[in-house]
Amino acid sequence: MPDKTFLDWPFLEDRHRVLATDLDAWATDNLADIDHGDTDAACRDIVARLGRDGWLNYSAVDPDDALSTLDVRTLCLIRETLARHDGLADFAFAMQGLGTGAISLFGTDAQKREWLPRTRAGDVLSAFALTEPKSGSDVADIAMTAVEDGDGFVLNGEKTWISNGGIAGLYVVFARTGEAPGAKGLSAFIVPADTPGFEIAERIEVIAPHPLARLSFTDCRIPKSALLGECGKGFRIAMSVLDVFRSTVGAAALGFARRALDEGVNRSANRHLFGAPLGDLQMVQGHLADMALDVDAAALLIYRAAWTKDRGAPRVSREASMAKLYATEAAQRVIDAAVQLHGGDGVRSGTVVEKLYREIRALRIYEGASDVQKVVIARHLLAETA
């Protein structure tokens, strides 16, 4: 049974506590029978269930409510809870939010009304197309172009490592429009999957099965109404979206870590060694204590960052980077310890801790690798002394 005392922390409100309890019950009833044999089909199934029962309403703003916002604490609680139950369920929810984040934050009323009701209902899957073959962490080095031509733009280039690639119906794509060099010359666009000139060039297989793809754009024409915000503001749009969702990556890692801690405690209590429970060994107790400490420290950083953003801070790059960095690195340690406590069973294909071991590794890379988070944190510290 996971520790839920963190729900009483002052970072959270009663509405968050109710949501976490309700979602935990929903996940217990709705995720146990998901067939993971076909990853694409499983993602579509999960999104449909999340949309049917209203959970995707939290992934994007309500287009009919001008005061609707993205509540980061809610997003974190949902990702943590889903990750504890099923890694693919967390992925499916997260991509609906990340893929439409730019529309929620910067879309026109018309853009919101066209797309958000469908993604919130689970009828359309979404994707966030930022990374390129030669520009991952360095977003300012994006090479894909969007050339203004008459009443539209023409896109040419590639994106890669795009989550939901191949199954999404909606892609938010970042390209160079050239208003200025580097970061100041990027823009963001809405590209439906059936747009001529857009193709799935390659499906990418990874150690924890998720739908990923390399995308190709060849003379792909989109209308000017597909532009999100203003030309030249794409970098700001991308960073604003990541400021919202980076903390939630840490929350997903926290969900994995909580599950690993539970599995480790259960193993230690029920597995006997030398005539006594494994947990009687002081070294094992030391591992469990370290795991619990990492879990609580990660949770504090995550919900501090989320609370800071929800209070109205325009940017929370430092706090979000700290949360994402610590939580993902800590979860790797916790899960590795859980595998060790399980001995040979820890590396048996299909066991809970083996699946967690494969799930966690990518979180230390995507949405800003751990070393990049360190750079962000250090630059904020240095800027404060300038």
N, C-alpha and C positions, 0 to 999 in steps of 0.2 A: 504494500500500500504506500503510494508516494506521500511524502511530507507536504502538507498543504498549509502549514502555519504561515508561509510567506504571504498568503492571501490577506492576512491581518495587518500587513505592513502599511504604514501611512501613505505610501506611494499609490495605493489602490483605493477605489471607492466601492460602495456596496454593489453598484451595477456591475463592476468587474468581477466581484466575488460570485454573484449570481450567474453571470455568463460562464465563468470557469467551471462551476459545478454542473451547469446544464450541458455544456459541451462535453465534459468528461463522461457524463451518462450517455449522451448521444453517440460519442465515439465508441463506447463499449458495445452499444447495440447495433451500430451501423458499419463498423470497419473490420470486424472480425471475419466476415465472409467475403472480403474483396479477393478476387482471383488475380494474383500477381503474375500469372504465366505470360500474359501479353501486356507489356508496360503501357502501350498506347491506349488499349482498351480499358485498363485499370484506371488510368488518369481520367479518361472521359467518364467512367462510371463514378469515380469519387467526386469530380466536379459536378456532375448531375445531382448526386445526393446532397452535396453541400449547398447547391443552389436551390434544390427542392425544399430544403428545410430551413432556408433563410440565413445560413452562415456566411454565404458570400456577400450578403448585404453589407458586411463589415469591411469587405475588401476594396470598396470604392465608395465615393460620395454618392448621395442620393441626388440624381439630376433634377428632381422636382422640389428640392429643399435647398434654398440658397445659403442656409446656415450650416449645412451638412459638412463635416470635416472627417479626416482620417484620424481616428484615435489610436495613437501608437501603443498605449498600454493594452488596449483591446487586441490589436494585431499581435502583440507579443504573447499575450495569454493564449490566443487561439493557436499560434504556431507552436508554443511550448506544449500545449495539451495534445495537439494532433501528432507532433513528433514523438511524444511519449507512447502513443498508440500505434502509429504507422508512419514511417518515413515518407512514403509516397503521398499520403494524405496531406502532410505538411507541405510537401513540394507543390502539390496541386493547388492548395489554397494560396500559397505564397506567390505563385506565378500569376494567378488572377489579380492579385493586388499590385505586384510589381509591374506587370504588363500594362495595366491601366492607370498606374500611378501618375504618369504625366498628364493623362486626360483628366483625372480627378483634380489635380493641382493647377493645370494651365489650360485645360480645354475650354472652348467656347460652349455656350449653352447648347448649341446645335450638335456639337461633337459629343457632349456628355449624353444628350438625349438619344443620339443615334446608337451609341455603343454600350454605355453603362447598364441600361436595363437588361441587355442580353448577357453581359458578362456576370452581372450580379445574380441572374437567374440560372447561370450555368449552361446557357445555350451556346455560347461562344467562348472558346478558350483564348487566352491572350499571351503575348510574349513581349519581352523587352530586348530589343536588338541593338546593343551598344558595342560589344567586343568584336574586334576584327583580327585576322591572322597575324598582323604586325602591330596591333594596338590593343593591349589588354588593360593593364594597370594605367598606362599613359593615355587617357581618354583624349587629350588634346592632340594626339597624333593620328586621329581618325583620317583615313584616306578616301573612304567612299564619298562620292560627290552627288550633289543635288543641284542641277543647273536649271535656273528659271527659263522657261520656254513658253511664250504665249500665255495661255491661261492656266499653266501648270508648272510642274517640275519634272525633270527626268533624272532618275536615279541610276547610278552605275557603281558597282563594287561588290564587296562580299562582307558578310558577318559570320562569325563562328562561335561555337560553344553557346548557342542560343537555346535556352530552356523552353520547352514546349514547341521547339522547332519541328515542323512536320505535322503537328496536330492542332496548332493554333489557327484561329480564323482571323485574328487581329494581331498585327505587329506594330509596335511603336519603334521607329527606326531613326537613328541619328546619322546625319551625313554632313559633309562639308559644303556650305553654301558660299564661303569665301569672303565674308564681309571684312575679315581681318585674319592675320596669321594665327595658328594655334587654336586655343580654346575659344577665342572670340569669333571664330568663323564657322561655328557649327549650328545646325538647326535640327528640330525634331519633327517627324512626320507620322501620320497614321497610314498604314499600308494594309489593306485587306489581303487575305491569303490568295484570293483569286485574281489579283491584279496581273495583267499581262506583263511579261518581262521579269516576274519574280518566280524563282524556283528554289526547291529544296535540293541543294547540290550534293549533300551527303548527310546521312544519319550517323551520329557519333555514339559508339558504345562505351560505357563507363562502368567502373567496378560496382557501383550501386545503381541498378537499372533505372534510369530516368530518360524521358524523351529529350534528346539534344540534337542539334543539327547545324550544319553550315549552310548559309543562305546565299543565293546568287541573285544579283540585280543587273539586268542587261537592258538598257534603254527602257527602263520601267517608268511609265508615265503616270503621274498622280495629279489630281486637281489642286489648285491653290488652297482649297478648303481643307486639304489634308495637313496643312502646316499647323503645328502646335505652338501657340505663343507667337513670338516674333522671330524673324530670320536673325541669326547670329546669337540667339539666346539658348541654343541647345545645350551647351555645357552647364549653364545655370539650371536648366530644367533637369538634366541628368543628375546633378549633384543634389538638387532639392529632393528628388525621388529617393535617392540613396540615403539621404539624411533621415527620411522616414523609415525606410525598410532595412537599413543596416543593423539597427538594434534588433530587429526581428530575426535576423540570421543568428544572432547570439541566443535569442529565445528558443529557436529550433534546436541549437546545440544543447541548450539547457534541458530541453525535453528529452533528448537522447541520453544526456548524462543522468537525469533523474531515473530513467528506466534502467540504465546500467547499474546505478547504485542499488536500486531495488533488487535487481537480479543478483548482484554481488552479496547483498545482505541475506537473501533467501538461500543462496548457495552455501554461505558460511554457516547458516543456522541448521541446514538440513543435510549437508555432506559431512560424513564422519571420517576422521583420519586418526590413526593411532588410538582408536577406541573412544574418541570424543568428538564433538562437533568441530568442524574446521574453525569456527569463530572463537574457540577457546584459545587458539594460538595467538600470542601477543603480536606477532608480526602481521597476522591477518587483521587483527584489530587496528593496527597502525594504518594498514591500507584503507580500511573502511573509514577511519577518521579523516584521512587525507581526502578521500573521495567526497565525503560529506562537506568538508571545508571548501573544496573547489566548487561544489554545487551552490552553496549559499553565497559565496563571494561573487560568483557569476551572476546569480539572481539579483543581488544588490546593485551591481553595475548596470545590468539590463534595465531594471525598473526605475533606476535613477535617470538613465538616459531617456526612457520613454516618458516619464513624468515631466522631465525638463522640457521636452518637445511639446507635450500636451499643454503645458502652462503658457505656451506662446513664444518660446525662444525661436527666433528666425532661423538660426543655424545651430545644430548640436553636433558638429563634426567631431569635436574632441571627445565628448561624452559617448557618442555612438561608436567611435573607433575603439575607445577603451572597452566598451561593452562587447563589441564584436570580437576584438582580439582576445580578451581574457576568456570569454565564454567558450569560444571555439577551441582554443588551446587547452583549457581546463577539461572540456568534454573529451578531448582526445586522451588525456591522462586518465580520466575516470573510466572510460570505456576500455582502455588498454588494461587497467587494473582488474576490471571485471572479467575480461578474457583470461587473464592470468589466474584469477581465483577459480575459474571453471576448468582449468587444466586442459586436457585434450578435447573436452566438450566445447571449449571456447572457440576452437577453430573448426568445429564440425559444421559443414555447410548447412545453412538453414536455421541454425539456432539463433535465439534472440541476440545474444551478444556478438555473434559473428556478423549478423546483419547490421548491427549498430556500428561495428568496427568499419565496415565498408561505407556506411552512410556518412560518418562524421568527417572523413578525410577531405572531401570536397569543400566543406564549409570553411576550412582554413585557407581556401583559395578564392572562391567566388565572392563577388561584391567587395573586392579589395582584399588581397592576400595579407597574411599576418604581418609581413615585413612592411607592406605599404601602410598598414594601420599605425605601425610604429613611427613611420615618417610623418604621418598626419599629426599624431600626438606631439612629437618633438617640435614640429614647426609651430604648433600653437603655443607651446611653452616658450620657444625662442621669440615669437612675435610679442609675447607679453612683456619681454624685457627690453624690446627695441625702443 
